[in-house]
Every structure is written in structure tokens, then in C-alpha cells.
Amino acid sequence: MKEFATLDKAIELAQQGYAVYPLIKNTKKPPKGVAGYQAATSDQNTILAWFEKHPTYNLGLRLDLSDLLVVDIDMHEPTKNGRTSLVQLFKQGLTLPKDTYIERTANGGVHYFFKYVGAKVRKIDVWPGIDLLSDFTVIAPSEINGKVYEPLGGRTLADIKPAPQWLVDKLTGQKVNWPSERAYATRQKKYTGRLLDEMVTGTTQGNRNAWLTKIAGRMFGVGADPKTVYNMLSVINDSFVDPALPSKEVNVIFQSILKRESKGVH
């Protein structure tokens, strides 16, 4: 991390009215004498005092004072994989907007930021691997074990969208759930279901182009409209390919498959 990058970001956020606080280098823990997120402030003198002495501190953001909600998607536990939970929600027509501010976390997860006016919450494993936070969170450019929190898609906190209504309903106590895993296991999985599962499983460097090409061909194969295929490829690349390919390469993949499919139609 560039020296004083955290201080620069903390001052920038404070100027925008956000309350921030320090975290010990390489951790999510506040330093001694700082009362965690309850000490969060937008006072620039206080922020300077924190980070000038400790430029490698990580950065915390208080959410409730700014009416923000973070949907924390974790993928590091096989039995609590947030991507799998997102698939189950998607099958119910429940999706998270992709045009809001999103950060990739240090452990390979994803933080979706939304505007939310409601009671302060910190609900862990609301669905397996998915936490709902409206009290505090770690934020970019924090770093843990050499891996950084970083924004996706070039967006900023100014791009945060309102929380979808189904998510608000979940926070206010209305039931949003799906049948048990056993029920899904006993149901015959169709081709489209297997395709959706494969999409969110994602891929890593070394196999990205071939994998996205295969996924694009399968989407055309189940009858998806070209515009749908292109939009889905972009979403899959941003969310489930690590690291994501440049958008130019995604476009090349799409155009090549579209050309192949067009020849097949004629």
C-alpha cells in the first residue's frame, strides 16, 4: 500500500461527510485507546492525528451515521459459500444491483454497498456466507496479509444505490428464504440450473478466456438473447472471475461467439 494512502482516503471520505476510524495494520481491530466504530469521526484534525503517526493503519467506515448497508459475500468456507447462496436467491428472482458501489475484500469476498434507512443491524449468516451490516465495515484501501480491499468497476461511494425492497423486507423481519438444500438435491437439476451453478463457481487466472467463451456459448445454447448474453458475461466477469478480464477482452469473446452463433442460424 502506498504510504499515506489510507490517510488520503480517510480525509477524502471525511470531506464527503462520512465518519471513519483507524484499525491496526493488517487487522480489523481498532488500536488501543480507540473505541472502534463508536470513535468514528469526520473531524480532519482527529483523523490526521490517527494516521500521520501510523500511515499503515487500516480504515474502518461507520455505516449507520450515513444510512448505509453492506451485504458481505464470503466465499472462504465450503459450507458457507455466499456465491451458492446468491444462486439460490437468484432462482427466486432476488438479485443484488450490480451498478452500486462494490468492493472486493482481502479474503476474496465482495462487499455490496446500499443506501438503507432502518434499524442498525449486524446479522451474520442471514443466508450461508452472506452477512448484513449497517453498523460498520472495513473499507479500501485497507490491506490484510498483502491483499487489499479495492473498488470494482471504477465506482465510488457516490454511486451507491438504494437497497432492493426484498432485502429491506428481510431486515424488517419478513421471511425471504428458500427450500432446504436437501429439497434441491432431490430435485432433478436441469441444464440451465447446472449452467447457473457453473457461472457463480467462477474461475481464476490461467483459464479465464476459455471459461468465459464456454459460458457464452452455453448461454446462447439455452436461447438467451445476445444482449442478455453480453450483459451477463460482464456481470460474471466482474463478480466471479479472479482477476477480472479487461472489458475489451470480454467484448472480443462475445463477438467471436456471436459470429459463430450467427453462422449457425443462417
Kinemage of the C-alpha trace (Angstrom):
@kinemage 1
@onewidth
@group {chain A} dominant
@subgroup {mainchain}
@vectorlist {calphas} color= white
{ca met a 1} P 0.000 0.000 0.000
{ca lys a 2} L 1.301 3.464 -0.885
{ca glu a 3} L 2.373 5.394 2.205
{ca phe a 4} L -0.378 7.700 3.485
{ca ala a 5} L -2.887 6.216 1.007
{ca thr a 6} L -5.172 5.428 3.944
{ca leu a 7} L -4.846 8.954 5.316
{ca asp a 8} L -5.659 10.418 1.905
{ca lys a 9} L -8.747 8.215 1.627
{ca ala a 10} L -9.839 8.948 5.197
{ca ile a 11} L -9.628 12.708 4.592
{ca glu a 12} L -11.497 12.358 1.298
{ca leu a 13} L -14.312 10.447 2.998
{ca ala a 14} L -14.432 12.922 5.873
{ca gln a 15} L -14.804 15.791 3.417
{ca gln a 16} L -17.805 13.951 1.982
{ca gly a 17} L -19.342 13.690 5.447
{ca tyr a 18} L -18.503 10.065 6.233
{ca ala a 19} L -17.280 9.020 9.694
{ca val a 20} L -14.114 6.884 9.693
{ca tyr a 21} L -11.845 5.293 12.293
{ca pro a 22} L -8.465 3.524 12.404
{ca leu a 23} L -7.744 -0.195 12.536
{ca ile a 24} L -4.426 -1.812 13.460
{ca lys a 25} L -2.212 -2.636 10.479
{ca asn a 26} L -3.112 -5.948 8.829
{ca thr a 27} L -6.192 -6.451 11.055
{ca lys a 28} L -9.809 -5.442 11.582
{ca lys a 29} L -9.153 -4.447 15.206
{ca pro a 30} L -9.062 -0.843 16.484
{ca pro a 31} L -5.863 0.332 18.184
{ca lys a 32} L -5.690 0.663 21.945
{ca gly a 33} L -7.472 3.775 23.140
{ca val a 34} L -9.819 3.968 20.133
{ca ala a 35} L -13.346 2.727 20.833
{ca gly a 36} L -13.845 1.075 17.466
{ca tyr a 37} L -16.555 2.405 15.190
{ca gln a 38} L -18.046 4.358 18.080
{ca ala a 39} L -14.995 6.626 17.833
{ca ala a 40} L -15.572 7.203 14.114
{ca thr a 41} L -15.440 10.850 13.104
{ca ser a 42} L -15.296 13.200 10.137
{ca asp a 43} L -13.113 15.647 12.084
{ca gln a 44} L -9.998 16.022 9.953
{ca asn a 45} L -7.709 17.002 12.831
{ca thr a 46} L -8.548 13.788 14.678
{ca ile a 47} L -8.038 11.761 11.510
{ca leu a 48} L -4.648 13.389 10.906
{ca ala a 49} L -3.593 12.581 14.465
{ca trp a 50} L -4.510 8.911 13.936
{ca phe a 51} L -2.953 8.261 10.546
{ca glu a 52} L 0.064 10.574 10.395
{ca lys a 53} L 1.666 8.595 13.223
{ca his a 54} L 0.534 5.250 11.791
{ca pro a 55} L 0.278 5.565 7.976
{ca thr a 56} L -0.107 1.802 7.567
{ca tyr a 57} L -3.263 1.600 9.688
{ca asn a 58} L -6.299 0.069 8.012
{ca leu a 59} L -9.513 2.067 7.618
{ca gly a 60} L -12.980 1.500 9.066
{ca leu a 61} L -16.197 3.188 7.948
{ca arg a 62} L -19.174 3.774 10.239
{ca leu a 63} L -22.313 2.875 8.301
{ca asp a 64} L -25.285 3.797 10.476
{ca leu a 65} L -24.487 7.531 10.582
{ca ser a 66} L -24.633 7.618 6.783
{ca asp a 67} L -27.655 5.325 6.337
{ca leu a 68} L -25.604 2.651 4.591
{ca leu a 69} L -25.921 -1.131 4.414
{ca val a 70} L -23.201 -3.576 3.378
{ca val a 71} L -24.053 -7.023 2.018
{ca asp a 72} L -20.960 -9.088 2.802
{ca ile a 73} L -20.496 -12.088 0.488
{ca asp a 74} L -17.900 -14.559 1.842
{ca met a 75} L -16.528 -17.470 -0.171
{ca his a 76} L -13.782 -18.855 2.081
{ca glu a 77} L -15.811 -21.610 3.782
{ca pro a 78} L -17.059 -24.525 1.631
{ca thr a 79} L -20.176 -24.982 3.783
{ca lys a 80} L -20.920 -21.251 3.880
{ca asn a 81} L -20.295 -20.073 0.343
{ca gly a 82} L -22.012 -16.766 -0.371
{ca arg a 83} L -21.933 -17.377 -4.125
{ca thr a 84} L -24.002 -20.523 -3.668
{ca ser a 85} L -26.487 -18.539 -1.588
{ca leu a 86} L -26.672 -15.867 -4.298
{ca val a 87} L -27.612 -18.594 -6.782
{ca gln a 88} L -30.472 -19.732 -4.568
{ca leu a 89} L -31.702 -16.147 -4.234
{ca phe a 90} L -31.353 -15.630 -7.985
{ca lys a 91} L -33.588 -18.660 -8.582
{ca gln a 92} L -36.281 -16.812 -6.624
{ca gly a 93} L -35.808 -13.675 -8.705
{ca leu a 94} L -33.963 -11.923 -5.856
{ca thr a 95} L -30.846 -10.167 -7.132
{ca leu a 96} L -28.400 -7.507 -5.962
{ca pro a 97} L -27.986 -4.481 -8.262
{ca lys a 98} L -24.591 -4.560 -9.980
{ca asp a 99} L -24.413 -0.789 -10.595
{ca thr a 100} L -23.955 0.139 -6.935
{ca tyr a 101} L -20.573 0.645 -5.211
{ca ile a 102} L -18.881 -2.746 -4.740
{ca glu a 103} L -15.550 -3.669 -3.164
{ca arg a 104} L -13.556 -6.872 -3.426
{ca thr a 105} L -12.387 -7.806 0.073
{ca ala a 106} L -8.966 -9.018 1.170
{ca asn a 107} L -10.195 -12.615 1.538
{ca gly a 108} L -11.685 -12.727 -1.979
{ca gly a 109} L -15.236 -11.901 -0.950
{ca val a 110} L -17.374 -8.985 -2.087
{ca his a 111} L -18.998 -6.044 -0.274
{ca tyr a 112} L -22.110 -4.520 -1.879
{ca phe a 113} L -22.915 -1.045 -0.518
{ca phe a 114} L -26.523 0.213 -0.464
{ca lys a 115} L -28.484 3.119 0.924
{ca tyr a 116} L -30.638 1.902 3.793
{ca val a 117} L -32.722 3.787 6.342
{ca gly a 118} L -33.615 1.483 9.197
{ca ala a 119} L -32.546 -0.054 12.474
{ca lys a 120} L -28.848 -0.739 12.939
{ca val a 121} L -28.097 -4.392 12.227
{ca arg a 122} L -25.220 -6.851 12.156
{ca lys a 123} L -26.741 -10.134 11.049
{ca ile a 124} L -24.283 -12.957 10.399
{ca asp a 125} L -25.133 -15.799 8.007
{ca val a 126} L -28.554 -14.454 7.148
{ca trp a 127} L -28.030 -16.875 4.312
{ca pro a 128} L -24.976 -19.161 4.313
{ca gly a 129} L -21.941 -16.960 3.651
{ca ile a 130} L -23.945 -13.717 3.492
{ca asp a 131} L -23.870 -11.137 6.304
{ca leu a 132} L -25.888 -7.903 6.508
{ca leu a 133} L -24.092 -4.985 8.159
{ca ser a 134} L -25.367 -1.484 8.839
{ca asp a 135} L -23.114 -0.581 11.763
{ca phe a 136} L -19.509 -0.623 10.488
{ca thr a 137} L -17.165 -2.195 7.962
{ca val a 138} L -13.544 -2.300 6.802
{ca ile a 139} L -13.085 -0.303 3.607
{ca ala a 140} L -10.494 0.270 0.840
{ca pro a 141} L -7.560 0.776 0.778
{ca ser a 142} L -7.207 -1.467 3.850
{ca glu a 143} L -4.872 -4.436 3.464
{ca ile a 144} L -4.664 -7.838 5.169
{ca asn a 145} L -1.813 -10.270 4.528
{ca gly a 146} L -0.767 -8.348 1.432
{ca lys a 147} L -4.241 -8.402 -0.103
{ca val a 148} L -6.191 -5.177 -0.404
{ca tyr a 149} L -9.803 -4.092 -0.309
{ca glu a 150} L -10.443 -2.476 -3.683
{ca pro a 151} L -13.399 -0.904 -5.543
{ca leu a 152} L -14.776 -2.695 -8.600
{ca gly a 153} L -15.833 -1.120 -11.859
{ca gly a 154} L -14.315 2.284 -11.142
{ca arg a 155} L -17.270 3.259 -8.973
{ca thr a 156} L -17.188 5.364 -5.776
{ca leu a 157} L -19.417 5.829 -2.743
{ca ala a 158} L -21.256 8.458 -4.795
{ca asp a 159} L -22.631 5.582 -6.912
{ca ile a 160} L -24.382 3.779 -4.049
{ca lys a 161} L -27.923 2.689 -4.942
{ca pro a 162} L -30.910 2.099 -2.619
{ca ala a 163} L -31.182 -1.375 -1.113
{ca pro a 164} L -33.603 -3.576 -3.100
{ca gln a 165} L -37.007 -3.903 -1.468
{ca trp a 166} L -36.709 -7.657 -0.903
{ca leu a 167} L -33.585 -7.019 1.159
{ca val a 168} L -35.296 -4.311 3.194
{ca asp a 169} L -38.143 -6.761 3.815
{ca lys a 170} L -35.621 -9.292 5.125
{ca leu a 171} L -34.195 -6.725 7.534
{ca thr a 172} L -37.643 -5.770 8.796
{ca gly a 173} L -38.460 -9.362 9.618
{ca gln a 174} L -40.421 -10.519 6.598
{ca lys a 175} L -39.379 -14.001 5.577
{ca val a 176} L -37.225 -14.371 2.499
{ca asn a 177} L -35.775 -17.864 2.255
{ca trp a 178} L -35.573 -20.906 0.057
{ca pro a 179} L -36.324 -24.625 0.437
{ca ser a 180} L -33.730 -26.763 2.140
{ca glu a 181} L -30.601 -27.927 0.349
{ca arg a 182} L -31.952 -31.459 0.642
{ca ala a 183} L -35.051 -30.453 -1.311
{ca tyr a 184} L -32.847 -29.061 -4.090
{ca ala a 185} L -30.662 -32.172 -4.051
{ca thr a 186} L -33.656 -34.445 -4.565
{ca arg a 187} L -34.973 -32.361 -7.454
{ca gln a 188} L -33.555 -33.248 -10.861
{ca lys a 189} L -31.166 -30.467 -11.835
{ca lys a 190} L -31.841 -29.231 -15.355
{ca tyr a 191} L -29.281 -27.927 -17.838
{ca thr a 192} L -29.980 -24.262 -17.058
{ca gly a 193} L -29.613 -24.922 -13.337
{ca arg a 194} L -26.225 -26.531 -13.877
{ca leu a 195} L -25.218 -23.579 -16.039
{ca leu a 196} L -26.162 -21.099 -13.300
{ca asp a 197} L -24.195 -23.085 -10.742
{ca glu a 198} L -21.151 -23.120 -13.010
{ca met a 199} L -21.414 -19.355 -13.620
{ca val a 200} L -21.160 -18.437 -9.951
{ca thr a 201} L -18.458 -21.012 -9.243
{ca gly a 202} L -16.281 -18.790 -11.399
{ca thr a 203} L -12.683 -19.289 -12.419
{ca thr a 204} L -9.199 -17.926 -11.803
{ca gln a 205} L -6.254 -16.674 -13.829
{ca gly a 206} L -4.988 -19.068 -16.487
{ca asn a 207} L -8.399 -20.302 -17.598
{ca arg a 208} L -10.417 -17.090 -17.855
{ca asn a 209} L -10.756 -16.626 -21.628
{ca ala a 210} L -11.579 -20.252 -22.378
{ca trp a 211} L -14.019 -20.433 -19.464
{ca leu a 212} L -15.908 -17.267 -20.430
{ca thr a 213} L -16.028 -18.468 -24.050
{ca lys a 214} L -17.600 -21.725 -22.888
{ca ile a 215} L -20.107 -19.893 -20.672
{ca ala a 216} L -21.084 -17.539 -23.507
{ca gly a 217} L -21.671 -20.491 -25.851
{ca arg a 218} L -23.847 -22.241 -23.284
{ca met a 219} L -25.952 -19.132 -22.717
{ca phe a 220} L -26.595 -18.882 -26.441
{ca gly a 221} L -27.292 -22.613 -26.377
{ca val a 222} L -30.220 -22.207 -23.961
{ca gly a 223} L -31.722 -19.497 -26.165
{ca ala a 224} L -30.579 -16.307 -24.428
{ca asp a 225} L -30.832 -13.050 -26.377
{ca pro a 226} L -27.420 -11.612 -27.469
{ca lys a 227} L -27.939 -8.530 -25.296
{ca thr a 228} L -28.620 -10.782 -22.304
{ca val a 229} L -25.507 -12.838 -23.024
{ca tyr a 230} L -23.333 -9.724 -23.244
{ca asn a 231} L -24.714 -8.208 -20.025
{ca met a 232} L -24.406 -11.498 -18.142
{ca leu a 233} L -20.822 -12.003 -19.361
{ca ser a 234} L -19.920 -8.589 -17.957
{ca val a 235} L -21.550 -9.373 -14.600
{ca ile a 236} L -19.942 -12.826 -14.400
{ca asn a 237} L -16.540 -11.397 -15.274
{ca asp a 238} L -16.799 -8.655 -12.636
{ca ser a 239} L -18.146 -10.883 -9.882
{ca phe a 240} L -16.859 -14.405 -10.426
{ca val a 241} L -13.610 -14.206 -12.435
{ca asp a 242} L -10.491 -13.609 -10.345
{ca pro a 243} L -8.909 -11.391 -11.500
{ca ala a 244} L -11.497 -9.999 -13.901
{ca leu a 245} L -10.561 -9.704 -17.564
{ca pro a 246} L -10.401 -6.237 -19.170
{ca ser a 247} L -13.776 -5.331 -20.699
{ca lys a 248} L -12.120 -5.217 -24.144
{ca glu a 249} L -11.286 -8.933 -23.895
{ca val a 250} L -14.812 -9.772 -22.743
{ca asn a 251} L -16.153 -7.949 -25.799
{ca val a 252} L -13.830 -9.937 -28.094
{ca ile a 253} L -15.091 -13.198 -26.573
{ca phe a 254} L -18.708 -12.121 -27.011
{ca gln a 255} L -18.216 -11.026 -30.624
{ca ser a 256} L -16.493 -14.288 -31.567
{ca ile a 257} L -19.283 -16.420 -30.092
{ca leu a 258} L -21.963 -14.155 -31.585
{ca lys a 259} L -20.359 -14.543 -35.024
{ca arg a 260} L -20.252 -18.321 -34.604
{ca glu a 261} L -23.882 -18.463 -33.482
{ca ser a 262} L -24.997 -16.218 -36.344
{ca lys a 263} L -23.406 -18.572 -38.860
{ca gly a 264} L -25.189 -21.467 -37.216
{ca val a 265} L -28.554 -19.704 -37.539
{ca his a 266} L -28.053 -18.963 -41.243
